[in-house]
Amino acid sequence: MKDQKQIGIVRRHRVWAAIALALTLSLVLAACGGSNSAPAAPAGSSGPKQTAGGSVAANPSEGAQQAKTSGSTQTSEGGAVTVEVTWGGRNAGPVFQVAMDTHSVDLDGYDLAKLAVLRTDNGQEVKPSSWDAPKGGHHRSGTLTFPAQASDGSPLIGPNTRTIELVIRGVAGVPERVFRWTP
């Protein structure tokens, strides 16, 4: 009789464990469903990563990092958030497509109009004129636009501009993510 009681207890524990596992998996799949992006790099990973577009991805978790490339798309992974930035080149002007993806951080609170700046090699640092990304929770993308002209009326990205840097500060605890292009 005692063995029957113990078997019943073990069965109930297994049923509750199976229910808990099913609920946990359902929540994880619901939170991450519909994403076709790569997951964020595990904590402690380091070093640059080559992306499909031929650009270099920096690991910003080690402080201010730079992704140096002449390619158009660059990726930064850190703080459980992946930020991918695409620039169309000199002819596109100071307009960037930015996508942020995560499985653990609410990205809606990050306003890149306040967190980003564009730096040129002549020392200018300009704030964006707009960030048009709709709310998206764990997946957010939009266009980050800067003024075409500097405060003195000259083109922000002129014929003599050698490098530009898009700097995004304070996303998911990463002090700076620096994306650098040579136009």
Secondary structure, 3 states (H helix, E strand, C coil): CHHHHHHHHHHHHHHHHHHHHHHHHHHHHHHHCCCCCCCCCCCCCCCCEECCCCCEEECHHHCCEEEECCCCEEEEEECCEEEEEEECCHHHCCEEEEEEEECCCCHHHCCHHHHEEEEECCCCEECCCEECCCCCCCEEEEEEECCCECCCCCECCCCCCCCEEEEEEEECCEEEEEEEECC
